[in-house]
Amino acid sequence: MLAPCFLFWIPGVERMKKYLFWRVMQIIPVLLLISMFVFGLLYMAGDPVALMLPEDATQEQVDSLRASLGLDQPFYVQYFHFVGDLLRGDFGYSYRYNQPALPIVLERLPATFELAFSAMFVAIIMAIPLGIASATKRNTFLDIFISGGSVLGKAMPNFWLGIMLILMFAITYPFFPVSGSGSFAHLILPAITLGTASAAEMTRVLRSSMLETLNQDYVRTAVSKGVRNTKVVNLHAFRNALVPFITITFLQTSSLVSGALITEVVFSWPGLGQLLIQAINGRDMAIVQASIFMVAFIVIAMNLFADILYRVLDPRIRYD
Amino acid sequence: MVSFDIHDHSNTGTEAIHVNLFSYLVKNDVENGEILPDLATDWELIDDETWEFTLREDATFHNGDSVTAEDVKFTLERVSSDETLQEYENYRQIEEVEVIDDYTFQIHTNGPQPAMLNRISRLGSGILPKDYIEENDWDHFLREPVGSGPYQFVQWAMDDRVVLERFDDYFEADQAQWDEIVFRSIPESSTRVGEVLAGGVDIAMNIPPMDWDRVESNEGTSVVEGPTNRTMMLVPNHREDFATSDILVREAIDLAIDNQALLDNLMGGSGTPSLTRVNPGNFGVNEALHDDYRFDPEEARAKLEEAGYADGLELTLHSPDGRYLQDRETTEVISGMLSEVGIDVNIDFMEWSSFVDLRAANQQEDLYLIGLSGSLWDAAHQLRHHSSMVAEDHIGYRNDEFDDIYLDAEVNMDEASRQQQYEELQTIADEDLINIMLFQADNFFAVSDRVNFEPRLDELWMVDEITITE
């Protein structure tokens, strides 16, 4: 990031373009490093042949399968093959599904996105009223209740909350299906499970940024001018408190995508998470590589987007 | 369910679904020890290396094509010639399939193959539609598979569900009684149980003991158990550096373990103690060694003393954790039983993939716990692992007498004497305590009262054997 500091005389738009270019260029080495790291880890974890065959497979079976998959080659040969293929966008072949890995992973992405964005929606509609209420009723019972609830929401593990919701709302009171996908009803419990922790985080951020803006001079001026309280809160304070809230929302998207992995297993949601966990258990290297690559890409992209949005929303932030 | 490539997986759960979509040449009724006709109506051994089969003429694939000898040739020669396929090792014994006419063919084998009919009634033996695959391509077949079984393909959402529907032109269509079947993949056991309790599914498999009460106490559901072909055992290291190379130590371990108590305390009393890993249903079982065990702690102490371990002995026991039902608990209870007779056990719990690596590298120490099955339903499969071809590298065990009988039996086309040979081999294995057998394991299902369901020994989902109660 040396370049932009010499560019103070370039008009703002040019500087932003340059900034964007560098940020996007940064993604490439990061992704490469991630996939190399994953390759190394998987290689150290051992090869999948013994796991693919039954417990009592003979040595000949193991050897012949290992040779046919190219796993009898030395590390550096396998590594160069891998990098070469990766540069061509080829993540290799899934041993488990006998298909190229990337299409399988891409096929699962929409389900994970559906879950993650529904969870985001749940988180937003929970966080906005709770955050505002908590800030405007500061130090009241309501504030303590909401703040305590956020701590609890953040602390509850996904899988535990998921199992409890299934017990309550699918078995004891069967309002929703236990697991699976295919209808709107299937989405509700997993979305609440996944969205709760984010809602808690976002509520806390909104509360503190609301408190900060409520103490600003322009808000006090508005109040002393006799502007109605709801108008002060909605127009003056909330809008200005939105900047950190929006940023945290986008940062949460990436944790929602990665958090979806556990939720998917609990609810048998056929997304990337289930695929990845089964692939790790079976050392289906190509799928693990492609999935992690994809999750990393989404996380980086979301962080970048949050960063840019932050700068657009708050013109005080410079590109250098 | 991992793929519709019937030759490139080794997953019983996947085959359990395939059996409804594909017809086989013959079916193995393992519970009654009979080979039954399916696509083949007659078969005959022409000479030691040639089998002739006659196909039924009214069988069609789901796309309307007739099932002919060309389809059989295409299917069996694919798996017997392509070394990259996971099932190749189980089919390479087939040299050629010779088509005599549309409905007659001969299978030529490499040397005598007494277990040939078992081989072609197991995983990977569904007959594939040659023309359909050649006209489209293999990937198309994998997406939209066509077989000649009682149910045809509707949908496969990977790791979610496989949907099949009734095939009206099935050659025994009167037996196909369900309009639609849905196989769902629900990896998390509490969710799986939840689906049965909520009525979302009728049958769920692999139900852990902690959920049995939930299922039983719920109105309209119950736990059903049935035997599997899997035997749980301890595998001792016979190499000289290890105490378990001494037969007296192996005998002491065997005598110290109360096999029935393991089942009573960990499996609700289900399962069968055994001294052999060849279970009833497999050709060659030695019935005298099944449903039996030895337990005598006093005698175990005496054996240890005789072996020179009067002051106690320390052993390492590797155990998978979470691979088999109650595996961790089984290991812990065994360790307790062994300490009662003076054997201190260092338990090494391992995640499955590390455990597999340890075994593959033959790096285990004194003992490990494992459950082994056998999809060939012929003792040849299980006993091979006691022969020096496998056991010498793996555990340092070699017995030339065992090897001679084993190799002779493998090509012995006389059923009666082959049976006798296998019984003898199991006696040798038991006397030498090559492995220390624990029990034949049961599988547990949560079943809705809506259906009548009896688990099959081969763990296949023959859905037409499941009926509606009413």
Interface residues (C-beta under 8 A of the other chain):
Chain A: A45 G46 V49 A50 L51 M52 L53 P54 E55 D56 A57 T58 Q59 E60 Q61 V62 S64 L65 S68 R96 Y97 N98 Q99 I104 E107 R108 I163 I166 L167 A170 I171 P174 P177 V178 S179 G180 S181 V265 V266 F267 S268 P270 Q274 L275 I277 Q278 N281 R283
Chain B: V2 S3 D5 D8 H9 S10 E83 T84 Q86 Y88 E89 D139 L142 A157 M158 D159 D160 R161 R184 S185 I186 P187 E188 S190 T191 G194 E195 L197 A198 G199 G200 W352 S353 S354 V356 D357 R359 A360 I370 G371 L372 S373 G374 S375 H381 Q382 R384 H385 M389 V390 D393
